[in-house]
Structure formats: structure tokens, C-alpha cells
Amino acid sequence: MPFPPGNACQFRNLAVPITLGATTQPMPTSIAFPIEGGCDCRAVRYRVTSAPLFVHCCHCRWCQRESGSAFALNAMIESDRVVNLGAEPELVHTPSDSGRGQKIARCPTCKVAVWSHYAGSGPITKFVRVGTLDNPGALPPDVHIFAASKQPWVMLPPNSPVFEEYYERDALWPPESLARREALLPLIEAYLASQHTDA
């Protein structure tokens, strides 16, 4: 079977109207980890062993262009909490607005992007593409960023944290995520120092 169980995309009768509102599924309140995901051809498979640090829905023009959509939905998590279960993704260096680029992990066969490593923390963290999870609804966004360039037809849920650009991490992240990030800082600082040395 080429798609994960529950993916009815290839079988859906597109002539059946979809009613929004009352039939909209509620946001998940608790998710049992681990959860799994992967690419379209299933060569790349991965397991996320814990809740992410935070989930960003980014509406910047760079994410729109890279995703070919209105936004990118990325779950930031420690790299060692994402376990590779299949083929090793290939890392593609891609330009970014910061000028430092990012490395996008893609399936070597079907080329679907499964996560990114951004320059600010390099290989220490992964920004998992939530749409590649077997159950993408498991990780709704915690925050909407760069909403100044949000497409006008994208309607955001009421009471969602929304910022024209970025936000203050200490104001939004839960204490556990802040503590986990604090534990990563020596590794991130060592990585950044090595990049300056290599330059």
C-alpha cells in the first residue's frame, strides 16, 4: 500500500461536498508519542519520540515559495528525538532570507521534504514538516509567524497567537520546552563556533 493507513486522498469522491463549521474536527488535546511519518514513496520513514518543542506556522514569502503553498508548518524538536526508520534523507542546501541558508532533508527517491535544519541551530534541531506525519492533525500550530505576508484568503483560528514577524520565545513556550532548549544551548553554541572556524 503506497500511502499510510487512513490516507483516503486517492479514494475520495471529490464530487461530495464538504461542509465546514459543525463538522470541523476539534484540535487534539493530548497525543500519545511516539508518532511516525515519512515521504510519499515510503523510502524515508521516521519516528518522533516526544512532543516537539514548539510548532510554527510560517507565512513568510520564503516558506510560501519553498512549500508551493500559503505557509509552512514545522515542528521544532531535538534531532535525537527523531529516529530514522528507513532510507537516509539527502540534505539539500537551500537559500534563506537570513542569507545563511538551510539544509532541507529530502527523500532521495521521491524528493519529498521531511524536515529542515536551519542555520541558527544546524543539525542539533530538526524542523519536521508536519504534513509528512502519518497523522498531520496531531501537531496543530502553536503560533503563526510572519503573518504580515499571510495570504489574505487564509483565515486563522480565533485566539491563535499571531505575529507580524517573530515573537519572544519566553512569552509563549511552555516551561518544559524552554528547559529542553536550555539543555541544547551548549551543543548549539559549539556548532555555531565550528561554523565560524570553518569560515
BELPE-V507793 format. One line per field, one symbol per residue. ss: DSSP state (h for helix, s for strand, l for the rest). burial: + if it has 9 or more other ideal C-beta (glycine too) atoms within 8 Angstrom, else -. A space follows every 50 residues. Layout:
# BELPE-V507793
ss = ???
burial = ???
This chain:
# BELPE-V507793
ss = llllllllllllllllllllllllllllllllllssssllllllssssll lllsssssllhhhhhhhllllssssssshhhssslllllsssssllllll lsssssllllllsssssslllhhhssssshhhsllhhhllllssslhhhl lllllllllllsllllllhhhhllhhhhhhhhhhhhhhhhhhhhhhhhl
burial = ----------------------------------+++++-++++++++-- -+++++++++--++-+----+++++++++-++-+-+--+-+--+-+---- ++++++++---++++++++-++-+++++++-+++-+--+-+-+++++--+ ---+-+---+--+---+----++---++-++--+---+--++--+----
